[in-house]
Amino acid sequence: MSSIKKIISSSIWYTISNVITKGIGFLTAPIFARIMSKNQFGAYSNFITWLNLLATVVSANLYVSVNRAKLDFPKELDNYCSSILLFGTGITSFFYIITGLKVSFFEQLFSMEAFYIHIMFIYLLVQPALEIFQIKQRVLYEYKISVILSIIATLVTTLTSVILVLTIEDKFKGRVIGYILPLIILNSALYLYFGIKGKTFNLDYCKYAFRYSWPFIPHLLATYILSASDRIMITNFCGNDYTAIYTMACNCMSIATLFLTSLNNAITPWIFEKLNCKEENQIRKVTFPYCIIFFLIVQMAFLISPELLWILGGTQYVEAKFAIVPLLTSIIMQFAYCLYVNIEQYSGRTWAIALGTTIAAGTNIGLNLFLLPQYGYWIAAYTTLVGYIVLFFVHYLFVKMIGYKNIYNDKIVFIMIIIAILEQPLILFLYNYVSIRYFILAVELLILGCLYPKARLLVK
């Protein structure tokens, strides 16, 4: 298979995989929302928030270096992956020991019992194995095994969770164990795979990975704080019930997030290659169709959000629709800033990525501390949007400062952002008129259909 065909096939199948795995989550969300109480649903959301937050810190995020290592160590990638996996486990073990020595303090900090803290860390010890495996497959434009593993993992964790939630009295515990246990088994198997393939431990690879990855720790931590601190702070200020409502709005937002993740994961290796070959004009040509297609996808998510809320959670979560509009607008800001972060990653200015994200996260937390007690849980959606606006401008300006001035068609990016921000009152108004919303939805689907031949030609 030619390299171009491999890239296209890989991109398509990773997108399909993301749609399937997220789709399974959408289909089962109504089951959990109706079986679990709001308090239990909110407690699980708090658990997942802390799990993802700790995953950003305790493994040093060494996996982010695999993209670059493919260019620097193309023939030694297996050895590289096994070395950084073992090194990451050592770092996680250090954090686990510290947590175990003061577990009562962390019980209060995390708002959960010690049992859940221990099961969380047991998973985190092996969790990077799947991340490293999937990134390795992606940079090599291989997809079959990775896609199969993703779908199997989602099916098994979902099925196990549903069975345990339906059969045991403590539904929160059933949800946690049903999700974590299958992933521990899968990641342990991949850990063994890397041990067999890599065979050696190379300290130089670990130093390389740490130098590249450590600036990503504050970046990814701040990014996650920017997207997830809302739920932690809502739990503290408003309680688990309101965390559950806000989480339901975030679940609806995931329909756009999965397209963002899929598209960015698919295009990042291609952008790296074009920058490496000094073919920036090829990247600029892609900006317009790339932005338009994603913008239309988010618009469709706007239009179906009230019905999606009802399907996922029922009438008890309908009020979450007021948080969906700014949250979906935040997805457009994420899409825009990812364009420029990709350039910073390629250039090796990872410290700048960390600085920008830290500023944005600090803005978000500061606004939440001031506004949440006064206005309630829904204001967190708007503070998140403000944080992502700040994040976009920081990365945009820095990319210009380091000399990458004409990589993208910036005019198109700014037009997309301005429309997304200004249209929010109109979207909220349209939530009262079902027929008008679905007429607009039909028009947007028609536009996407008309764009398909041009997009297909561009990909070729």
C-alpha positions as CSV (number, residue, x, y, z in Angstrom):
1,M,0.0,0.0,0.0
2,S,1.4,3.4,-0.9
3,S,2.2,5.9,1.9
4,I,-0.7,8.2,0.8
5,K,-3.2,5.4,0.9
6,K,-1.9,4.3,4.3
7,I,-2.4,7.8,5.6
8,I,-6.0,8.0,4.2
9,S,-6.9,4.5,5.5
10,S,-5.4,5.2,8.9
11,S,-7.2,8.5,9.3
12,I,-10.6,7.0,8.2
13,W,-10.3,4.0,10.5
14,Y,-9.2,6.0,13.5
15,T,-12.2,8.3,13.0
16,I,-14.6,5.3,12.6
17,S,-13.1,3.8,15.8
18,N,-13.6,7.0,17.7
19,V,-17.2,7.2,16.5
20,I,-17.9,3.6,17.5
21,T,-16.3,3.8,20.9
22,K,-18.0,7.2,21.7
23,G,-21.2,5.9,20.2
24,I,-21.3,3.0,22.6
25,G,-20.9,5.5,25.4
26,F,-23.8,7.6,24.1
27,L,-26.0,4.5,23.8
28,T,-25.3,3.3,27.4
29,A,-25.3,6.8,29.1
30,P,-29.1,6.7,29.4
31,I,-28.9,3.4,31.2
32,F,-26.5,4.7,33.8
33,A,-28.3,8.1,34.1
34,R,-31.6,6.3,34.9
35,I,-30.3,3.5,37.1
36,M,-27.9,5.6,39.2
37,S,-29.0,8.4,41.4
38,K,-27.8,12.0,40.6
39,N,-25.5,11.7,43.7
40,Q,-23.9,8.4,42.4
41,F,-23.7,9.7,38.9
42,G,-21.9,12.9,40.2
43,A,-19.6,10.8,42.4
44,Y,-18.5,8.7,39.4
45,S,-17.9,11.9,37.4
46,N,-15.7,13.2,40.2
47,F,-13.8,9.8,40.2
48,I,-13.2,10.0,36.4
49,T,-12.1,13.6,36.7
50,W,-9.5,12.9,39.3
51,L,-8.4,9.7,37.4
52,N,-7.7,11.7,34.2
53,L,-6.1,14.5,36.2
54,L,-3.7,12.2,37.9
55,A,-2.9,10.3,34.7
56,T,-1.6,13.7,33.3
57,V,0.8,14.0,36.3
58,V,2.0,10.7,37.7
59,S,3.4,9.2,34.5
60,A,5.1,12.3,33.3
61,N,3.2,12.0,30.0
62,L,6.2,10.4,28.3
63,Y,3.9,9.0,25.6
64,V,3.7,12.4,23.9
65,S,7.3,12.1,22.8
66,V,6.5,9.1,20.5
67,N,5.4,11.4,17.7
68,R,8.8,13.1,17.6
69,A,10.8,9.9,18.4
70,K,9.5,8.4,15.2
71,L,11.5,11.0,13.3
72,D,14.6,10.7,15.5
73,F,14.7,7.0,16.1
74,P,12.8,5.4,13.2
75,K,14.4,2.0,13.5
76,E,14.5,1.8,17.3
77,L,10.9,2.6,18.1
78,D,10.1,-0.6,19.9
79,N,13.1,-0.2,22.3
80,Y,12.1,3.4,22.8
81,C,8.5,2.6,23.7
82,S,9.4,-0.2,26.2
83,S,12.0,2.0,27.9
84,I,9.7,5.0,28.4
85,L,6.9,2.7,29.6
86,L,9.1,1.2,32.3
87,F,10.4,4.6,33.3
88,G,6.9,6.0,33.5
89,T,5.8,3.1,35.8
90,G,8.7,4.0,38.1
91,I,7.5,7.6,38.3
92,T,3.9,6.5,39.0
93,S,5.1,4.2,41.8
94,F,6.9,7.1,43.5
95,F,3.6,9.1,43.5
96,Y,1.6,6.1,44.7
97,I,4.0,5.6,47.7
98,I,3.6,9.3,48.7
99,T,-0.2,9.0,48.4
100,G,-0.3,5.8,50.5
101,L,1.7,7.5,53.3
102,K,-1.0,10.2,53.6
103,V,-4.1,8.5,52.3
104,S,-6.4,10.2,54.8
105,F,-5.4,13.6,53.4
106,F,-6.0,12.5,49.9
107,E,-9.4,11.0,50.8
108,Q,-10.5,14.5,51.8
109,L,-8.8,16.1,48.8
110,F,-10.4,13.7,46.2
111,S,-13.7,13.4,48.1
112,M,-13.6,9.6,47.8
113,E,-12.7,6.6,50.0
114,A,-9.2,5.0,50.1
115,F,-10.4,2.0,48.2
116,Y,-11.1,4.1,45.1
117,I,-7.7,5.9,45.5
118,H,-5.9,2.5,45.5
119,I,-7.8,1.1,42.5
120,M,-7.1,4.3,40.7
121,F,-3.3,4.0,41.2
122,I,-3.2,0.3,40.3
123,Y,-4.7,1.3,37.0
124,L,-2.3,4.2,36.5
125,L,0.7,2.0,36.9
126,V,0.0,0.3,33.6
127,Q,-2.3,2.8,31.9
128,P,0.4,4.3,29.6
129,A,0.8,1.0,27.8
130,L,-2.3,1.5,25.7
131,E,-1.5,5.2,25.1
132,I,2.0,4.4,23.8
133,F,0.7,1.5,21.7
134,Q,-2.0,3.6,20.0
135,I,0.4,6.5,19.3
136,K,3.0,4.1,17.9
137,Q,0.4,2.6,15.6
138,R,-0.8,6.0,14.5
139,V,2.6,7.4,13.6
140,L,3.3,4.3,11.5
141,Y,0.0,4.7,9.8
142,E,-1.1,1.3,11.0
143,Y,-4.6,1.0,12.5
144,K,-6.1,-2.5,12.4
145,I,-4.9,-3.8,15.8
146,S,-5.3,-0.4,17.5
147,V,-8.9,0.0,16.2
148,I,-9.8,-3.5,17.3
149,L,-8.4,-3.1,20.7
150,S,-10.2,0.3,21.2
151,I,-13.6,-1.2,20.3
152,I,-13.1,-4.4,22.4
153,A,-12.0,-2.3,25.4
154,T,-15.0,-0.1,25.1
155,L,-17.4,-3.0,24.7
156,V,-16.0,-5.0,27.6
157,T,-15.8,-2.0,30.0
158,T,-19.3,-0.9,29.1
159,L,-20.8,-4.4,29.4
160,T,-19.1,-5.1,32.7
161,S,-20.2,-1.8,34.1
162,V,-23.8,-2.3,33.1
163,I,-23.9,-5.8,34.7
164,L,-22.3,-4.7,37.9
165,V,-24.5,-1.5,38.2
166,L,-27.6,-3.7,37.7
167,T,-26.6,-6.5,40.1
168,I,-24.8,-4.9,43.1
169,E,-26.2,-2.6,45.7
170,D,-23.4,0.0,45.6
171,K,-23.9,1.2,42.0
172,F,-21.1,3.7,42.3
173,K,-18.6,0.9,43.2
174,G,-20.0,-1.3,40.4
175,R,-19.5,1.5,37.8
176,V,-15.9,2.1,38.9
177,I,-14.9,-1.6,39.0
178,G,-16.7,-2.3,35.8
179,Y,-14.7,0.4,34.1
180,I,-11.3,0.0,35.7
181,L,-10.8,-3.8,36.0
182,P,-11.0,-4.7,32.2
183,L,-8.6,-1.8,31.4
184,I,-6.1,-3.0,34.0
185,I,-6.1,-6.4,32.3
186,L,-5.7,-5.0,28.8
187,N,-2.9,-2.6,29.7
188,S,-1.1,-5.3,31.6
189,A,-1.2,-7.5,28.4
190,L,0.2,-4.6,26.3
191,Y,2.8,-3.9,29.0
192,L,4.0,-7.5,28.5
193,Y,4.0,-7.0,24.7
194,F,6.3,-4.0,24.9
195,G,8.6,-5.9,27.3
196,I,8.9,-8.8,24.7
197,K,9.3,-6.4,21.7
198,G,11.7,-3.9,23.3
199,K,13.7,-6.3,25.4
200,T,16.1,-3.6,26.6
201,F,16.0,-0.6,28.9
202,N,17.8,2.4,27.5
203,L,18.3,5.3,29.9
204,D,19.2,7.7,27.0
205,Y,15.7,7.2,25.6
206,C,14.2,8.0,29.0
207,K,16.2,11.2,29.2
208,Y,15.2,12.2,25.7
209,A,11.5,11.5,26.5
210,F,11.6,13.4,29.7
211,R,13.3,16.4,28.2
212,Y,10.7,16.5,25.5
213,S,7.7,15.6,27.6
214,W,8.1,17.4,31.0
215,P,7.0,20.8,29.7
216,F,3.8,19.0,28.5
217,I,3.0,18.1,32.1
218,P,1.9,21.6,33.1
219,H,0.4,22.0,29.7
220,L,-1.7,18.8,29.8
221,L,-2.4,19.3,33.5
222,A,-3.6,22.9,32.8
223,T,-5.6,21.7,29.8
224,Y,-7.4,19.1,31.9
225,I,-7.9,21.6,34.7
226,L,-9.4,23.9,32.1
227,S,-11.8,21.3,31.0
228,A,-12.5,19.4,34.2
229,S,-11.8,21.7,37.2
230,D,-15.4,22.9,36.7
231,R,-16.8,19.5,37.9
232,I,-14.5,19.4,40.9
233,M,-15.4,22.9,41.9
234,I,-19.1,22.4,41.3
235,T,-18.9,19.3,43.5
236,N,-17.3,21.4,46.3
237,F,-19.6,24.5,45.9
238,C,-22.9,23.1,44.7
239,G,-22.9,19.3,45.4
240,N,-22.9,16.0,43.4
241,D,-26.4,16.6,42.0
242,Y,-25.3,19.7,40.1
243,T,-22.1,18.0,39.1
244,A,-24.3,15.3,37.5
245,I,-26.3,18.0,35.5
246,Y,-23.1,19.7,34.3
247,T,-21.6,16.3,33.4
248,M,-24.6,15.5,31.3
249,A,-24.0,18.7,29.3
250,C,-20.4,17.7,28.9
251,N,-21.5,14.2,27.7
252,C,-23.5,15.9,24.9
253,M,-20.5,18.0,24.1
254,S,-18.5,14.8,23.5
255,I,-20.2,14.3,20.1
256,A,-18.1,17.2,18.8
257,T,-15.1,16.3,20.9
258,L,-14.7,12.9,19.3
259,F,-14.5,14.6,15.8
260,L,-12.0,17.1,17.1
261,T,-9.8,14.3,18.6
262,S,-10.1,12.1,15.5
263,L,-9.3,14.9,13.0
264,N,-6.4,16.3,15.1
265,N,-4.9,12.8,15.7
266,A,-5.1,12.1,12.0
267,I,-3.7,15.4,10.7
268,T,-0.9,15.9,13.3
269,P,1.6,13.4,11.7
270,W,0.8,14.9,8.3
271,I,1.5,18.4,9.5
272,F,4.8,17.3,11.0
273,E,5.8,15.7,7.7
274,K,4.9,18.8,5.7
275,L,6.8,21.1,8.0
276,N,9.8,18.8,7.9
277,C,9.7,18.9,4.1
278,K,9.2,22.7,4.0
279,E,5.8,22.3,2.2
280,E,3.9,24.8,4.3
281,N,1.8,25.8,1.3
282,Q,0.1,22.4,1.4
283,I,-0.9,23.0,5.0
284,R,-2.4,26.4,4.2
285,K,-4.5,25.0,1.4
286,V,-6.1,22.6,3.8
287,T,-7.2,25.3,6.3
288,F,-10.4,26.3,4.6
289,P,-12.1,22.9,4.1
290,Y,-10.7,21.6,7.4
291,C,-12.3,24.5,9.3
292,I,-15.6,24.6,7.4
293,I,-16.2,20.8,7.8
294,F,-15.5,20.9,11.6
295,F,-17.6,24.1,12.1
296,L,-20.6,22.5,10.4
297,I,-20.3,19.4,12.5
298,V,-20.4,21.6,15.7
299,Q,-23.4,23.5,14.3
300,M,-25.3,20.2,13.9
301,A,-24.4,19.3,17.5
302,F,-25.8,22.7,18.6
303,L,-29.1,22.0,16.9
304,I,-29.7,18.5,18.2
305,S,-28.5,19.1,21.8
306,P,-31.9,19.4,23.6
307,E,-33.1,16.1,22.1
308,L,-29.7,14.5,22.8
309,L,-30.0,15.6,26.5
310,W,-33.4,14.0,26.8
311,I,-32.2,10.8,25.2
312,L,-29.1,10.6,27.4
313,G,-30.6,11.6,30.8
314,G,-34.3,12.1,30.6
315,T,-36.3,15.1,31.8
316,Q,-34.3,15.5,35.0
317,Y,-31.3,16.8,33.0
318,V,-33.1,19.1,30.6
319,E,-31.9,22.3,32.3
320,A,-28.3,21.3,31.2
321,K,-29.1,22.8,27.8
322,F,-28.1,26.2,29.0
323,A,-24.6,25.0,29.6
324,I,-24.3,23.2,26.3
325,V,-24.0,26.3,24.1
326,P,-20.9,27.8,25.6
327,L,-19.4,24.3,26.0
328,L,-19.8,23.6,22.3
329,T,-18.4,27.0,21.5
330,S,-15.4,26.0,23.6
331,I,-14.9,23.0,21.3
332,I,-14.5,25.4,18.4
333,M,-11.8,27.3,20.4
334,Q,-10.1,24.0,21.1
335,F,-10.1,23.1,17.5
336,A,-8.6,26.5,16.6
337,Y,-5.8,26.4,19.2
338,C,-4.8,22.8,18.3
339,L,-3.8,24.1,14.9
340,Y,-1.1,26.3,16.5
341,V,-0.1,23.9,19.2
342,N,0.8,21.3,16.5
343,I,3.3,23.8,15.2
344,E,4.7,24.5,18.7
345,Q,5.1,20.7,19.1
346,Y,7.0,20.3,15.9
347,S,9.3,23.2,16.7
348,G,10.1,21.7,20.1
349,R,8.8,24.8,22.0
350,T,6.9,22.7,24.5
351,W,7.6,25.1,27.3
352,A,5.5,27.7,25.5
353,I,2.6,25.3,25.2
354,A,2.8,24.8,29.0
355,L,2.9,28.5,29.7
356,G,-0.1,29.3,27.6
357,T,-2.2,26.6,29.0
358,T,-1.3,27.5,32.6
359,I,-2.4,31.1,32.0
360,A,-5.7,29.9,30.6
361,A,-6.3,27.4,33.4
362,G,-5.5,30.0,36.0
363,T,-8.0,32.3,34.4
364,N,-10.7,29.6,34.5
365,I,-10.1,28.7,38.1
366,G,-10.0,32.4,39.2
367,L,-13.3,33.1,37.5
368,N,-14.9,29.9,39.0
369,L,-13.8,30.9,42.5
370,F,-15.4,34.3,42.1
371,L,-18.5,33.5,40.1
372,L,-19.6,29.9,41.0
373,P,-20.8,30.8,44.6
374,Q,-22.8,33.7,43.2
375,Y,-24.4,32.3,40.0
376,G,-24.4,28.5,40.4
377,Y,-23.1,25.6,38.3
378,W,-24.1,26.9,34.8
379,I,-21.7,29.8,34.9
380,A,-18.8,27.3,34.8
381,A,-19.6,26.7,31.1
382,Y,-18.9,30.4,30.3
383,T,-15.7,30.5,32.4
384,T,-14.5,27.5,30.5
385,L,-15.2,29.3,27.2
386,V,-13.3,32.4,28.4
387,G,-10.4,30.1,29.3
388,Y,-10.2,28.6,25.9
389,I,-10.4,32.0,24.2
390,V,-7.4,33.1,26.3
391,L,-5.6,29.8,25.4
392,F,-6.2,30.3,21.6
393,F,-4.8,33.9,21.6
394,V,-1.7,32.9,23.6
395,H,-0.8,30.1,21.2
396,Y,-1.7,32.1,18.1
397,L,0.6,35.0,19.2
398,F,3.5,32.7,20.2
399,V,3.5,30.8,16.9
400,K,3.7,34.2,15.1
401,M,6.6,35.3,17.4
402,I,8.7,32.2,16.6
403,G,8.5,32.8,12.9
404,Y,5.6,30.6,11.6
405,K,3.6,33.4,10.1
406,N,1.8,31.9,7.1
407,I,1.2,28.2,7.9
408,Y,-2.6,28.5,8.1
409,N,-5.2,30.8,6.5
410,D,-5.7,32.8,9.7
411,K,-8.5,34.8,8.2
412,I,-10.7,31.7,7.9
413,V,-9.8,30.7,11.5
414,F,-10.8,34.1,12.9
415,I,-14.1,34.2,10.9
416,M,-15.0,30.8,12.3
417,I,-14.3,31.9,15.9
418,I,-16.2,35.2,15.6
419,I,-19.3,33.6,14.2
420,A,-19.3,30.9,16.9
421,I,-19.1,33.4,19.7
422,L,-21.8,35.8,18.3
423,E,-24.3,33.1,17.4
424,Q,-24.8,31.9,21.0
425,P,-27.9,33.9,21.8
426,L,-29.5,32.8,18.5
427,I,-28.8,29.1,19.3
428,L,-30.5,29.5,22.7
429,F,-33.5,31.2,21.1
430,L,-33.8,28.4,18.6
431,Y,-34.0,25.8,21.3
432,N,-37.7,26.8,21.6
433,Y,-38.5,26.1,17.9
434,V,-37.9,22.4,16.9
435,S,-39.1,22.8,13.3
436,I,-36.8,25.7,12.6
437,R,-33.8,23.9,14.1
438,Y,-34.3,20.8,12.0
439,F,-34.8,22.8,8.8
440,I,-31.4,24.4,9.5
441,L,-30.0,21.0,10.2
442,A,-31.2,19.7,6.9
443,V,-29.6,22.7,5.1
444,E,-26.3,22.0,6.8
445,L,-26.4,18.3,5.9
446,L,-26.9,19.4,2.3
447,I,-23.9,21.7,2.4
448,L,-21.8,19.0,3.9
449,G,-22.9,16.7,1.1
450,C,-21.9,19.3,-1.5
451,L,-18.5,19.8,0.1
452,Y,-17.8,16.1,0.1
453,P,-16.5,15.8,-3.5
454,K,-14.1,18.8,-3.0
455,A,-12.9,17.4,0.3
456,R,-12.3,14.0,-1.2
457,L,-10.3,15.6,-4.1
458,L,-8.2,17.6,-1.6
459,V,-7.4,14.5,0.4
460,K,-6.2,12.7,-2.8
